């Protein structure tokens, strides 16, 4: 999508602090972290959110979960635990309409909340 912030970040048109990249996904540090470790994982294919997934996107969704696992290992939070959050829609707090997962870690977390 032409005006999508996250599409531009994944293409390198807007700077970010890259944590991981492959042909299908891009992971980068959140600019407003809410935990000591706060990284976003996005598919390079533009999908607005989980509610916009189609059966043709099943492969993207599955690979995204595996990518989240790899990024957690890179970040060194895979052993102690981490939280994965997908905000879907404005009432859930989604501000960028490109599907993304927040990986949060590096501290003890309460439920609900961070």
C-alpha positions in Angstrom: 0.0 0.0 0.0 1.5 3.3 -1.1 0.8 5.5 2.0 1.3 2.8 4.7 3.9 3.7 7.3 5.0 0.1 7.9 5.3 -0.7 4.2 7.6 2.3 3.9 9.6 1.1 6.9 10.0 -2.4 5.5 11.2 -1.0 2.2 13.8 1.2 3.9 12.1 4.5 2.9 11.6 5.5 6.5 14.5 4.7 9.0 14.0 2.2 11.8 16.2 0.1 14.1 16.1 -3.2 12.3 16.3 -6.4 14.5 15.5 -9.0 11.8 14.7 -9.2 8.1 14.0 -11.9 5.6 12.1 -12.1 2.3 8.7 -12.0 3.9 9.1 -10.2 7.3 10.7 -7.2 8.9 11.2 -6.7 12.7 12.2 -3.4 14.2 12.3 -1.6 17.6 9.2 0.2 18.6 9.8 4.0 18.8 7.7 4.3 22.0 8.5 1.1 24.0 6.3 0.0 26.9 8.8 -2.7 28.1 12.6 -3.0 28.1 12.3 -5.1 25.0 9.6 -3.9 22.5 9.9 -5.0 18.9 7.4 -5.0 16.1 7.2 -7.8 13.5 5.4 -7.0 10.3 4.8 -9.0 7.1 6.2 -7.2 4.0 2.9 -8.0 2.3 0.4 -5.4 3.2 -2.5 -6.9 5.3 -4.5 -4.4 7.4 -4.9 -6.6 10.5 -5.9 -10.1 11.6 -9.5 -9.4 10.7 -8.4 -8.8 7.1 -6.7 -12.2 6.7 -8.0 -14.4 3.9 -7.5 -18.2 3.4 -4.8 -17.2 0.9 -2.9 -15.5 3.8 -2.7 -18.7 6.0 0.9 -19.2 5.0 1.8 -15.6 6.0 0.1 -16.0 9.3 1.8 -19.2 10.1 5.3 -18.0 9.0 4.7 -14.8 11.1 4.4 -16.9 14.3 7.6 -18.7 13.5 9.3 -15.4 12.7 8.2 -14.1 16.1 9.9 -17.1 17.7 13.1 -16.4 15.8 13.1 -12.7 16.8 12.5 -13.6 20.5 15.6 -15.8 20.2 17.6 -13.0 18.6 16.5 -10.7 21.4 17.5 -13.2 24.1 14.1 -13.3 25.7 13.0 -16.8 24.5 14.0 -18.6 27.7 12.5 -16.2 30.3 9.3 -15.5 28.4 7.7 -12.8 26.4 4.3 -11.5 25.4 3.0 -11.2 21.8 0.2 -8.7 21.2 -1.8 -8.1 18.0 -4.0 -5.1 18.2 -6.8 -5.5 15.7 -8.9 -2.4 14.9 -9.0 1.1 16.4 -10.9 0.1 19.6 -8.1 -2.4 20.4 -5.5 0.3 20.0 -4.3 -0.4 16.4 -2.9 2.9 15.1 -1.1 1.7 12.0 -3.3 -0.3 9.7 -0.8 -2.9 8.7 -0.9 -6.2 10.6 1.9 -6.3 13.2 2.8 -8.1 16.3 4.4 -6.5 19.4 7.0 -8.6 21.1 7.3 -7.5 24.7 9.8 -8.7 27.2 12.7 -8.1 29.5 10.7 -7.7 32.7 8.1 -9.5 34.8 4.6 -8.7 33.4 1.2 -8.6 35.1 -2.0 -9.6 33.5 -3.8 -7.8 32.1 -1.4 -5.1 31.1 2.3 -4.8 30.6 
